[in-house]
Amino acid sequence: MNFLKKKKVYFLAVFFTASTFWSCQPKQEPIVELIKDRLSRSTEQSILMATALTDQPRNLPRTVNAEGGLETSRSSWWCSGFFPGLLWYLYEYDKSEALLDYARNYTARVEREKYNKGTHDLGFMLYCSFGNGFRLTGDTAYVSVMLAGAESLATRFNPLIGCLKSWDHNKDKWQFPVIVDNMMNLEFLFWASKTSGDSKYRDICISHADNTIRDFYRPDYSSYHVVSYDTISGQPEKKNTAQGFSDESAWARGQAWGLYGFTVMYRETRDAKYLDHATNIAAFLLSHPNLPDDKIPYWDFNAPDIPDALRDASAGAIIASALIELSGYVDNKLAKTYIEVAEKQIRTLSSPDYFAETATNANFILKHSVGSIPHGSEVDVPLTYADYYYVEALLRLLASDF
């Protein structure tokens, strides 16, 4: 066989081998079709949830109990605003009167928390619910509720320490505990500042975020969960990770809160230091050797039983939503990376491994989230905030230029 014939046979062999390989690969559902299908199925599931609680006017979905039945909470639980917010997101997509009625009904269930000065989570509770409601309806009655709530939240700010206090419990352990989760409630105060014209809310956000960068983040841009401050000196006295594997580990949802929170900080201030911090957190997450190929993190990046450790769908959903927004603030190459990861996360969460069949899973959308393994609380269960950030990520990706 001469050289040209050998070359022809070689290229034909490569061609047919490659063709056979690609023909055997499962075809992915186009992402737009997938998103629309999952939004439709999420709507069906959430209407079932809303209907199931119509005769319990003070209750909201929380998780499932040991028997797999629905476990509810009252409005004072930190997650109370997520289901109303989820209904508003689904109404944004669907615009059905049934969704609108349910969104109003469940939002009203949280109103009493506007005067709650004992929690740092009023952003989750009021901005996810009333904030989305106001954004979509323009109902001015929602404004007064949120401004009252923002003032309640602001009472938790200590000027000496420069942060909002997170927890009032465990006084024998922490003097002034602040958790990285608190970054998520700053968006609420930015809204209050713009709406009221009072700069104090914005000033609180900047002070809190700056101190979080200084005191929570390690050189690799992983974060502690809890930093407690000395109330006399205003300096950190302890650094812990309460819901993670160990004090020095990277608790997955805590890393997600930080990524999302600093993305919001850049959006609201356009200060480059917050964009730098957000992209550095993203780099830590996306390059971590313990991030699985499907991009849904283990509950802690340093969990001792990886690869058999539990995954946290809630952390995956939060990261996906944050990356989609962050992609709009960076160069095209980085944006492409963020969107590719977020799409992979959405595809994974939309698979049967995580996405529940209608009328199962106690009417929650996603399975397999982790609340707190060290406390034996909400382990490998559906969680209302996982559903909220999953649907938010779907809507953000649908609206993006991917």
Buried (B, 14 or more C-beta within 10 A) or exposed (E): EEEEEEEEEEEEEEEEEEEEEEEEEEEEEEBEEBBBEBBEBBBBBBBBBBEBBEEEEEBBBBBBEEEEEBBBBBBBBBBBBBBBBBBBBBBBBBEEEBBBEBBBBBBBBBBBBBEBEEBBBBBBBBBBBBBBBBBBBEBEEBBEBBBBBBBBBBEBBBEEBBBBBBBEEEEEEBBBBBBBBBBBBBBBBBBBBEBBEBEBBBBBBBBBBBBBBEBBBEEEBBBBBBBBBBEEEBEBBBBBBBBBBBEEBBBBBBBBBBBBBBBBBBBBBEBEBBBEBBBBBBBBBBEBEBBBEBBBBBBBBBBEEBEEBBBBBBBBBBBBBBBBBBBBBBEEEBBEBBBBBBBBBBBBBBEEEBBBEEEEBBBBBBBBBBBBBEEEEBBBBBBBBBBBBBBBBBBBBBEBEB
